[in-house]
Amino acid sequence: MNKLYIGNLNESVTPADLEKVFAEHKISYSGQFLVKSGYAFVDCPDEHWAMKAIETFSGKVELQGKRLEIEHSVPKKQRSRKIQIRNIPPQLRWEVSLRETQWVNTESETAVVNVTYSNREQTRQAIMKLNGHQLENHALKVSYIPDEQIAQGPENGRRGGFGSRGQPRQGSPVAAGAQAKQQQVDIPLRLLVPTQYVGAIIGKEGATIRNITKQTQSKIDVHRKENAGAAEKAISVHSTPEGCSSACKMILEIMHKEAKDTKTADEVPLKILAHNNFVGRLIGKEGRNLKKVEQDTETKITISSLQDLTLYNPERTITVKGAIENCCRAEQEIMKKVREAYENDVAAMSVSAAVPDDPPASASQQAPEQEMVQVFIPAQAVGAIIGKKGQHIKQLSRFASASIKIAPPETPDSKVRMVIITGPPEAQFKAQGRIYGKLKEENFFGPKEEVKLETHIRVPASAAGRVIGKGGKTVNELQNLTAAEVVVPRDQTPDENDQVIVKIIGHFYASQMAQRKIRDILAQVKQQHQKGQSNQAQARRK
């Protein structure tokens, strides 16, 4: 939803006028402005820039004596039951009886929510009555959110986001593992870069990062808002192994040039983040694999300690020092072994007599707490997850050391099915990772389409406010940090265990990070509650 409608224009406004005003306010756009009589259209590089343009211009900036009105461009046939309400006073408590209200992550001081009504007529009435309505000295801005299913065309009513399925593959899970290798494993390259160089990597108005993306055919996420004030920021590169390596080299060259120009550092090492599940095999017995990579690439490689790991941050930092070319060769070897480790995990599922993995040496002897997660998959993918005579789901359960069940459909024509996974954090990582991988391997998503699933976790109703935060601050920070969409639907009725649902939508690593961060919040709430009870008990004894 990156196409914008620009209204309230003088008939004399030209594309050059709009280009100038966008440049003056440092708003990035792609392509050319399509100017009509009194209005225009333009595309933005992504949703972030589209929202920033709306927040910057709409009702605030004048062009030739008239205030610009900017909103998402939504054709009539795509107008649905969903609207977006912007410019809401930040101090307002949003408590209305709507079917669903979702806070939206923005950089503005005012709040933004997406609202779903029960029918289109209610939606139309809401837009007519709310758009421009004054609320505590703020004029509300309301626009449609396009219906993605209509936008994609009539494909048997398939839910948006699910690609068409090709012919099911035959054979054992080993064959599935081989197929995964052929399609190239969808594991992003995760880099850790000094915060002071992030601006140079992004470039003026995002020009540098767009150039890297274009040249390497990759999708790059710079997690600028992750860990505010931290000395380093994470960058995720999604592409083929070759694309990831090319992007890595360009980013490393930019950092070296910036360090030289600013004289801020004599050496800029390459830092790669990798999940601890794969690092042991990268190191090898007695460190042989790592030593060979060092010798072959003429680099010095160190790996962060196991003691730095937590359940909520399972990645280790691999630091590579040496010349740029040598560091890049080392990156290729390191990521090759990480991908091989993942592929071997997939192949290990073919062993029908597989036993649960032994816990790592650093793990506490106390049994880890069990977690229950609900993952929603396309209904037509259920057969692939279960496998012939239930073999695949049994192997997956043994491989991950988790309980995995598929719930019955809610209705006969349900487009999605719920997979219920119960197990500790490591089991959740393995089970969910293989489900994401299986959907990609079996062509439920297109070759260039990222697998994004909706996941539900249940939290105590008393802790839901902590997940949302004051004015939606915490949930916004969660979305900034993880790149996942995190939603705590309003007006939920707690279940019999006094719990409510938190929805997480995103690719595998984004979803995992969001789940861990939310569990971290819940652990803090539980700890504070137990501390309060302990203090009360001590007070009674006195």
C-alpha positions as CSV (number, residue, x, y, z in Angstrom):
1,M,0.0,0.0,0.0
2,N,2.7,2.5,-1.1
3,K,0.8,4.5,-3.8
4,L,-0.3,7.9,-2.6
5,Y,-3.2,10.2,-3.7
6,I,-2.3,14.0,-3.5
7,G,-5.3,16.2,-3.5
8,N,-6.3,19.9,-3.2
9,L,-3.9,20.9,-5.9
10,N,-4.0,24.1,-8.1
11,E,-4.6,23.2,-11.7
12,S,-1.3,24.9,-12.5
13,V,0.8,22.5,-10.3
14,T,3.4,20.5,-12.4
15,P,5.4,17.4,-11.6
16,A,8.4,19.6,-11.1
17,D,6.6,21.5,-8.3
18,L,5.8,18.3,-6.5
19,E,9.3,17.0,-6.9
20,K,10.6,20.2,-5.4
21,V,8.3,20.1,-2.3
22,F,9.1,16.4,-1.7
23,A,12.8,17.1,-1.9
24,E,12.5,20.1,0.4
25,H,10.9,17.9,3.1
26,K,13.3,15.0,2.4
27,I,10.5,12.6,1.5
28,S,11.6,9.7,-0.7
29,Y,9.5,8.6,-3.7
30,S,9.9,6.3,-6.7
31,G,9.0,6.8,-10.3
32,Q,7.3,10.0,-11.6
33,F,4.4,12.1,-10.4
34,L,1.2,11.5,-12.4
35,V,-0.5,14.9,-12.3
36,K,-4.2,15.3,-13.2
37,S,-6.5,18.3,-12.9
38,G,-6.4,19.2,-9.2
39,Y,-4.8,16.0,-7.9
40,A,-1.9,13.6,-8.5
41,F,-0.5,10.2,-7.8
42,V,3.0,9.0,-6.8
43,D,4.6,5.8,-5.5
44,C,6.7,5.5,-2.4
45,P,9.6,3.0,-2.0
46,D,7.8,1.3,1.0
47,E,5.1,1.8,3.6
48,H,7.4,3.6,5.9
49,W,7.9,6.4,3.4
50,A,4.2,6.5,2.5
51,M,3.3,7.0,6.1
52,K,6.0,9.6,6.5
53,A,4.7,11.6,3.5
54,I,1.1,11.5,4.9
55,E,2.3,12.7,8.3
56,T,4.5,15.4,6.9
57,F,2.3,16.9,4.2
58,S,-1.4,16.2,4.8
59,G,-3.1,19.4,5.9
60,K,0.2,20.9,7.0
61,V,2.2,22.0,3.9
62,E,1.0,24.6,1.3
63,L,1.7,24.5,-2.4
64,Q,0.7,27.5,-4.4
65,G,-1.5,28.8,-1.6
66,K,-3.4,25.5,-1.0
67,R,-2.8,22.9,1.7
68,L,-1.9,19.5,0.4
69,E,-4.1,16.6,1.2
70,I,-2.3,13.2,1.0
71,E,-3.6,9.7,1.7
72,H,-3.2,6.2,0.5
73,S,-4.6,5.7,-3.1
74,V,-7.4,3.1,-2.9
75,P,-9.5,2.3,-6.0
76,K,-13.2,2.0,-5.4
77,K,-13.3,-1.7,-6.0
78,Q,-10.7,-2.2,-3.3
79,R,-12.4,-0.2,-0.6
80,S,-13.2,-2.6,2.2
81,R,-14.4,-2.5,5.8
82,K,-11.0,-1.2,7.0
83,I,-10.0,2.4,7.6
84,Q,-7.0,4.2,9.0
85,I,-7.5,7.1,11.4
86,R,-4.5,9.5,11.8
87,N,-3.6,12.5,13.9
88,I,-5.3,11.2,17.0
89,P,-4.3,13.1,20.2
90,P,-1.5,11.0,21.9
91,Q,-3.1,11.3,25.3
92,L,-6.5,10.0,24.2
93,R,-7.6,6.6,25.6
94,W,-9.0,4.7,22.6
95,E,-11.9,2.8,23.9
96,V,-14.7,2.2,21.5
97,S,-16.9,-0.8,20.6
98,L,-15.5,-1.7,17.2
99,R,-14.9,-5.2,15.9
100,E,-11.1,-4.7,15.8
101,T,-8.8,-1.8,16.5
102,Q,-5.0,-2.0,15.8
103,W,-2.4,0.6,16.9
104,V,-0.1,1.4,14.0
105,N,3.7,2.0,14.4
106,T,4.5,5.6,13.3
107,E,7.2,8.2,14.0
108,S,4.7,11.0,14.6
109,E,3.8,12.4,18.0
110,T,0.1,11.7,17.3
111,A,-1.4,8.2,17.3
112,V,-2.6,6.2,14.3
113,V,-5.1,3.3,14.4
114,N,-6.5,0.8,11.8
115,V,-10.1,0.0,12.4
116,T,-12.2,-2.8,11.0
117,Y,-16.0,-2.3,10.8
118,S,-18.7,-5.0,10.5
119,N,-19.8,-3.8,7.0
120,R,-18.9,-1.4,4.2
121,E,-21.7,1.0,4.9
122,Q,-20.5,1.6,8.4
123,T,-17.1,2.2,7.1
124,R,-18.3,4.7,4.5
125,Q,-20.3,6.5,7.3
126,A,-17.2,6.6,9.5
127,I,-15.1,8.2,6.9
128,M,-17.7,10.9,6.1
129,K,-18.2,11.7,9.8
130,L,-14.7,11.4,11.2
131,N,-12.6,12.9,8.4
132,G,-11.7,16.5,9.5
133,H,-13.5,16.0,12.9
134,Q,-11.9,18.2,15.6
135,L,-10.8,16.2,18.7
136,E,-8.9,18.1,21.4
137,N,-7.5,20.5,18.9
138,H,-6.5,17.8,16.4
139,A,-8.3,17.4,13.1
140,L,-8.7,13.6,12.4
141,K,-7.5,12.3,9.0
142,V,-9.3,9.2,7.8
143,S,-8.7,7.0,4.7
144,Y,-9.5,3.5,3.4
145,I,-7.2,0.6,3.7
146,P,-7.3,-1.4,0.4
147,D,-8.8,-4.9,0.4
148,E,-5.7,-7.0,-0.5
149,Q,-7.8,-10.0,-1.7
150,I,-9.6,-7.8,-4.3
151,A,-6.2,-6.3,-5.2
152,Q,-4.8,-9.7,-6.0
153,G,-7.7,-10.7,-8.2
154,P,-10.2,-13.6,-7.9
155,E,-8.1,-16.6,-7.1
156,N,-10.7,-18.9,-5.6
157,G,-11.1,-16.6,-2.6
158,R,-7.6,-17.4,-1.4
159,R,-6.5,-15.4,1.6
160,G,-4.1,-12.6,0.7
161,G,-0.4,-13.4,1.3
162,F,-0.6,-17.1,0.3
163,G,0.9,-18.0,-3.1
164,S,-0.6,-20.6,-5.3
165,R,0.5,-24.2,-4.7
166,G,2.4,-26.1,-7.3
167,Q,2.3,-29.9,-7.6
168,P,3.0,-31.6,-4.3
169,R,6.4,-33.2,-4.2
170,Q,6.8,-36.9,-3.6
171,G,9.3,-38.7,-1.5
172,S,10.7,-38.6,2.0
173,P,11.7,-35.6,4.1
174,V,15.2,-36.2,2.9
175,A,13.9,-35.3,-0.6
176,A,12.3,-32.2,0.9
177,G,15.6,-31.3,2.4
178,A,17.3,-31.8,-1.0
179,Q,14.7,-29.6,-2.5
180,A,15.3,-26.9,0.1
181,K,18.9,-26.9,-0.9
182,Q,18.0,-26.5,-4.6
183,Q,15.8,-23.6,-3.8
184,Q,18.4,-22.0,-1.5
185,V,17.8,-21.7,2.2
186,D,15.9,-18.6,3.2
187,I,18.3,-17.6,6.1
188,P,19.1,-13.9,6.1
189,L,22.6,-12.6,6.6
190,R,22.5,-10.7,9.8
191,L,25.2,-8.0,10.4
192,L,26.0,-5.9,13.4
193,V,27.3,-2.4,12.5
194,P,28.4,0.6,14.5
195,T,25.5,3.0,15.0
196,Q,27.7,5.9,13.8
197,Y,27.9,4.4,10.3
198,V,24.2,3.6,9.9
199,G,23.6,7.1,8.3
200,A,26.3,6.5,5.7
201,I,24.9,3.0,4.9
202,I,21.4,4.4,4.4
203,G,22.5,7.5,2.5
204,K,20.8,10.8,1.8
205,E,17.0,10.1,1.6
206,G,17.8,6.4,1.5
207,A,19.7,6.6,-1.8
208,T,22.7,4.5,-0.8
209,I,20.7,1.6,0.7
210,R,18.4,1.6,-2.4
211,N,21.5,1.4,-4.6
212,I,22.8,-1.6,-2.6
213,T,19.3,-3.3,-2.8
214,K,19.1,-2.7,-6.6
215,Q,22.6,-3.9,-7.4
216,T,22.5,-7.0,-5.2
217,Q,18.8,-7.9,-5.8
218,S,18.2,-8.1,-2.1
219,K,15.8,-6.9,0.6
220,I,17.7,-5.0,3.4
221,D,16.2,-4.1,6.8
222,V,18.2,-1.6,8.9
223,H,17.0,-1.9,12.4
224,R,17.7,1.7,13.3
225,K,15.3,1.9,16.3
226,E,16.5,-1.4,17.8
227,N,18.0,-0.9,21.3
228,A,17.9,2.9,21.5
229,G,21.2,4.3,22.4
230,A,23.1,1.1,21.6
231,A,26.6,1.4,20.1
232,E,25.7,-1.1,17.3
233,K,22.6,-1.8,15.2
234,A,21.5,-5.0,13.3
235,I,21.1,-5.2,9.5
236,S,19.2,-8.1,7.9
237,V,19.9,-9.0,4.3
238,H,17.4,-11.3,2.5
239,S,18.7,-12.6,-0.8
240,T,20.5,-15.5,-2.5
241,P,23.8,-16.4,-0.9
242,E,25.5,-14.5,-3.7
243,G,23.3,-11.4,-3.2
244,C,23.9,-11.5,0.5
245,S,27.6,-11.6,0.0
246,S,27.6,-8.7,-2.5
247,A,25.5,-6.6,-0.1
248,C,27.9,-7.4,2.7
249,K,30.9,-6.3,0.7
250,M,29.2,-3.0,-0.3
251,I,28.2,-2.3,3.4
252,L,31.7,-3.1,4.6
253,E,33.3,-0.8,2.0
254,I,31.0,2.0,3.1
255,M,32.0,1.5,6.7
256,H,35.7,1.5,5.9
257,K,35.4,4.7,3.9
258,E,33.3,6.4,6.6
259,A,35.9,5.4,9.2
260,K,38.7,6.8,7.1
261,D,36.9,10.0,6.2
262,T,35.8,10.7,9.8
263,K,39.0,9.3,11.4
264,T,36.8,7.5,13.9
265,A,38.4,4.0,13.8
266,D,41.6,2.4,12.5
267,E,39.9,-0.9,11.9
268,V,36.3,-1.8,11.2
269,P,35.7,-5.6,11.7
270,L,32.9,-7.5,10.0
271,K,30.3,-8.7,12.6
272,I,27.9,-11.5,11.7
273,L,25.0,-12.6,13.9
274,A,24.1,-16.3,13.9
275,H,21.7,-18.4,16.0
276,N,23.4,-20.5,18.6
277,N,21.8,-23.6,17.1
278,F,24.2,-23.4,14.1
279,V,27.4,-22.0,15.7
280,G,28.7,-25.2,17.2
281,R,28.9,-26.8,13.8
282,L,30.6,-23.7,12.4
283,I,33.3,-24.0,15.1
284,G,33.7,-27.8,14.6
285,K,35.4,-30.3,16.8
286,E,38.2,-28.7,18.7
287,G,37.6,-25.6,16.6
288,R,38.9,-27.2,13.4
289,N,36.2,-25.8,11.0
290,L,36.8,-22.2,12.3
291,K,40.6,-22.5,12.1
292,K,40.3,-23.7,8.5
293,V,38.1,-20.7,7.6
294,E,40.7,-18.4,9.2
295,Q,43.6,-20.0,7.3
296,D,41.8,-20.1,4.0
297,T,40.7,-16.5,4.2
298,E,43.7,-15.0,6.1
299,T,41.4,-13.5,8.8
300,K,41.1,-13.6,12.6
301,I,37.7,-14.8,13.8
302,T,36.3,-14.7,17.3
303,I,32.8,-15.7,18.6
304,S,31.0,-14.2,21.5
305,S,30.7,-16.3,24.7
306,L,27.8,-18.7,25.4
307,Q,27.4,-16.8,28.7
308,D,26.1,-13.8,26.7
309,L,23.1,-15.8,25.5
310,T,19.6,-15.6,26.9
311,L,16.3,-17.3,26.0
312,Y,15.3,-13.9,24.4
313,N,18.5,-13.2,22.5
314,P,19.7,-16.5,21.1
315,E,22.2,-15.0,18.6
316,R,26.0,-15.0,18.9
317,T,28.3,-12.4,17.4
318,I,31.0,-13.7,14.9
319,T,33.7,-11.0,14.6
320,V,36.0,-11.2,11.5
321,K,39.1,-9.1,11.2
322,G,41.2,-8.6,8.1
323,A,41.3,-6.9,4.7
324,I,37.9,-6.2,3.1
325,E,38.3,-8.9,0.4
326,N,39.4,-11.5,3.0
327,C,36.5,-10.6,5.4
328,C,34.1,-11.1,2.5
329,R,35.5,-14.5,1.7
330,A,35.2,-15.4,5.3
331,E,31.5,-14.3,5.3
332,Q,30.8,-16.6,2.4
333,E,32.4,-19.6,4.2
334,I,30.7,-18.8,7.5
335,M,27.2,-18.4,6.0
336,K,27.8,-21.5,3.9
337,K,28.3,-23.6,7.0
338,V,25.3,-21.9,8.7
339,R,23.1,-22.8,5.8
340,E,24.5,-26.3,5.7
341,A,23.7,-26.7,9.4
342,Y,20.1,-25.7,8.7
343,E,19.8,-28.1,5.8
344,N,21.2,-30.9,8.0
345,D,18.6,-30.2,10.6
346,V,16.0,-30.6,7.9
347,A,17.5,-33.8,6.7
348,A,17.7,-35.1,10.3
349,M,13.9,-35.2,10.4
350,S,14.0,-38.1,7.9
351,V,15.3,-40.4,10.7
352,S,12.1,-42.0,11.9
353,A,13.8,-43.2,15.1
354,A,15.1,-39.8,15.9
355,V,15.4,-38.9,19.6
356,P,15.1,-35.5,21.1
357,D,18.4,-33.5,21.1
358,D,20.3,-33.4,24.4
359,P,20.2,-30.0,26.0
360,P,23.3,-27.8,25.5
361,A,26.0,-28.0,28.2
362,S,25.2,-24.5,29.3
363,A,21.5,-25.2,29.9
364,S,20.2,-25.2,33.4
365,Q,19.3,-28.6,34.8
366,Q,15.9,-27.2,35.7
367,A,13.3,-28.1,33.0
368,P,12.5,-25.0,30.9
369,E,9.1,-23.5,31.0
370,Q,6.6,-24.8,28.5
371,E,5.1,-22.3,26.0
372,M,2.0,-22.7,23.8
373,V,2.0,-20.9,20.4
374,Q,-0.7,-21.0,17.7
375,V,0.6,-20.6,14.1
376,F,-1.9,-20.1,11.3
377,I,-1.1,-21.8,8.0
378,P,-3.0,-21.9,4.6
379,A,-5.7,-24.6,4.9
380,Q,-4.5,-26.3,1.7
381,A,-1.0,-26.7,3.4
382,V,-2.3,-29.0,6.2
383,G,-1.6,-32.2,4.1
384,A,2.0,-31.1,3.6
385,I,2.6,-30.5,7.3
386,I,0.9,-33.8,8.4
387,G,2.6,-35.9,5.7
388,K,1.7,-39.4,4.5
389,K,0.0,-41.3,7.3
390,G,1.1,-38.5,9.7
391,Q,4.8,-39.2,9.2
392,H,6.0,-35.6,8.7
393,I,4.3,-34.1,11.7
394,K,5.5,-37.0,13.9
395,Q,9.1,-36.5,12.7
396,L,8.8,-32.8,13.2
397,S,7.5,-33.3,16.8
398,R,10.5,-35.6,17.6
399,F,13.0,-33.3,15.9
400,A,11.8,-30.2,17.8
401,S,11.0,-32.0,21.1
402,A,7.6,-30.3,21.0
403,S,3.9,-31.3,20.9
404,I,2.4,-30.3,17.5
405,K,-1.3,-30.5,16.8
406,I,-3.5,-29.2,14.1
407,A,-6.9,-27.8,15.2
408,P,-10.1,-28.6,13.3
409,P,-11.3,-25.9,10.9
410,E,-13.5,-23.3,12.4
411,T,-15.9,-23.4,9.4
412,P,-16.1,-25.8,6.4
413,D,-14.7,-23.1,4.1
414,S,-11.9,-21.8,6.5
415,K,-8.9,-20.4,4.5
416,V,-6.5,-21.0,7.4
417,R,-5.8,-23.7,10.0
418,M,-4.3,-23.4,13.4
419,V,-1.2,-25.3,14.3
420,I,-0.8,-25.6,18.1
421,I,2.9,-26.0,19.3
422,T,3.7,-26.7,22.9
423,G,7.3,-26.8,24.1
424,P,10.2,-24.7,25.5
425,P,11.8,-21.8,23.6
426,E,14.3,-23.9,21.7
427,A,11.5,-26.3,20.6
428,Q,9.4,-23.4,19.4
429,F,12.3,-22.1,17.3
430,K,12.9,-25.5,15.7
431,A,9.2,-26.4,15.1
432,Q,8.1,-23.0,13.8
433,G,11.3,-22.7,11.6
434,R,10.5,-26.0,9.9
435,I,6.9,-25.0,9.3
436,Y,8.0,-21.8,7.6
437,G,10.5,-23.7,5.6
438,K,8.0,-26.4,4.6
439,L,5.6,-23.8,3.3
440,K,8.3,-22.3,1.2
441,E,9.6,-25.6,-0.1
442,E,6.1,-26.8,-1.1
443,N,5.4,-23.6,-3.1
444,F,2.7,-22.1,-0.9
445,F,4.5,-18.8,-1.4
446,G,6.1,-17.5,-4.6
447,P,9.8,-17.8,-5.3
448,K,10.4,-14.1,-4.4
449,E,7.7,-13.9,-1.8
450,E,8.6,-13.9,1.9
451,V,6.8,-16.4,4.1
452,K,4.8,-14.3,6.6
453,L,2.5,-16.1,9.0
454,E,0.2,-15.0,11.8
455,T,1.0,-16.3,15.2
456,H,-0.9,-16.0,18.4
457,I,0.4,-16.2,22.0
458,R,-1.8,-16.0,25.1
459,V,-0.9,-13.6,27.9
460,P,-2.6,-12.9,31.2
461,A,-5.2,-10.3,30.8
462,S,-3.6,-8.3,33.7
463,A,-0.3,-8.2,31.7
464,A,-1.8,-7.1,28.4
465,G,-1.5,-3.4,29.3
466,R,2.3,-3.9,29.8
467,V,2.6,-5.4,26.3
468,I,0.7,-2.4,24.8
469,G,2.4,0.3,27.0
470,K,1.2,3.8,27.7
471,G,-0.4,5.2,24.5
472,G,0.7,2.1,22.6
473,K,4.4,3.0,23.2
474,T,5.6,-0.6,24.1
475,V,3.9,-2.3,21.2
476,N,5.2,0.4,18.8
477,E,8.7,-0.2,20.1
478,L,8.2,-4.0,19.7
479,Q,7.3,-3.5,16.0
480,N,10.3,-1.1,15.4
481,L,12.6,-3.6,17.1
482,T,11.4,-6.8,15.5
483,A,10.0,-5.7,12.1
484,A,7.0,-7.8,12.9
485,E,3.4,-6.5,13.2
486,V,2.3,-6.9,16.8
487,V,-1.4,-6.4,17.6
488,V,-3.2,-6.6,20.9
489,P,-6.9,-6.5,19.8
490,R,-9.0,-4.2,22.0
491,D,-12.2,-5.3,23.7
492,Q,-11.1,-8.9,24.1
493,T,-13.0,-11.1,26.6
494,P,-10.5,-13.1,28.6
495,D,-10.7,-16.9,28.3
496,E,-11.4,-19.4,31.1
497,N,-7.7,-19.0,32.2
498,D,-8.1,-15.2,32.3
499,Q,-5.8,-14.8,29.2
500,V,-6.1,-12.7,26.1
501,I,-4.4,-13.1,22.6
502,V,-1.5,-11.2,21.2
503,K,-1.2,-11.4,17.4
504,I,2.2,-11.4,15.7
505,I,2.5,-11.3,11.9
506,G,5.9,-11.4,10.1
507,H,8.6,-13.6,8.6
508,F,10.2,-16.2,10.8
509,Y,13.0,-14.3,12.4
510,A,10.8,-11.2,13.0
511,S,8.1,-13.4,14.6
512,Q,10.7,-15.2,16.8
513,M,12.2,-12.0,18.1
514,A,8.7,-10.5,18.8
515,Q,7.7,-13.7,20.7
516,R,10.8,-13.7,22.8
517,K,10.5,-10.0,23.6
518,I,6.9,-10.5,24.7
519,R,7.9,-13.5,26.8
520,D,10.5,-11.2,28.4
521,I,7.9,-8.7,29.3
522,L,5.7,-11.4,30.8
523,A,8.7,-12.8,32.8
524,Q,9.3,-9.3,34.3
525,V,5.6,-9.0,35.2
526,K,5.6,-12.4,36.9
527,Q,8.8,-11.6,38.8
528,Q,7.4,-8.3,40.0
529,H,4.2,-10.1,41.1
530,Q,6.1,-12.7,43.0
531,K,8.3,-10.1,44.7
532,G,5.1,-8.2,45.7
533,Q,3.6,-11.4,47.2
534,S,6.9,-12.1,49.0
535,N,7.0,-8.6,50.5
536,Q,3.3,-9.0,51.7
537,A,4.1,-12.3,53.3
538,Q,7.0,-10.8,55.2
539,A,4.9,-7.9,56.3
540,R,2.3,-10.2,57.7
541,R,4.9,-12.2,59.6
542,K,6.1,-9.1,61.3
